[in-house]
Amino acid sequence: MKESNKQLKKDYQQTPRPMGILLIRNNRSDKVFLVSSLDLPGAINRHKFQLNAGGHPNKELQADWNQLGSDAFAFEIVDELSPGSDLEQDYRRDLTSLEDLWLDKLQPFGERGYNLPKLSREEKLRRIASKR
């Protein structure tokens, strides 16, 4: 019995997780929060847990969740990245590129969404320099 459990665990760990782009959509205002993840089911669980516990890092999304309730929101997988045959490959760069494409397409900022615009390389360097 222990051997079969160990094998099941090993098989699970070696199974590629679905990765890609997730939207948390406010169905009342149609505002969205765009997230990329190497593990989409894990990301959905994490965000639901954070929102239900009142500890989501995005305060505006959390406030709307608290006011409207979970029934006013939908979790949508909008794009998946298919893993190659190499299980050791790191897909973070590909995922970041995919996320940038979706951010550019949807522009989920301000009235349209909960995301904050990404800083340019120059803005990041300026902030680092100003902290020194």
Secondary structure, DSSP 8 states (H G I E B T S, - for coil): -HHHHHHHHHHHHHS---EEEEEEEETTT--EEEEEES-HHHHHHHHHHHHHHT--S-HHHHHHHHHH-GGGEEEEEEEEE---S-TT---HHHHHHHHHHHHHHH--BGGGBSB-----HHHHHHHHHHH-
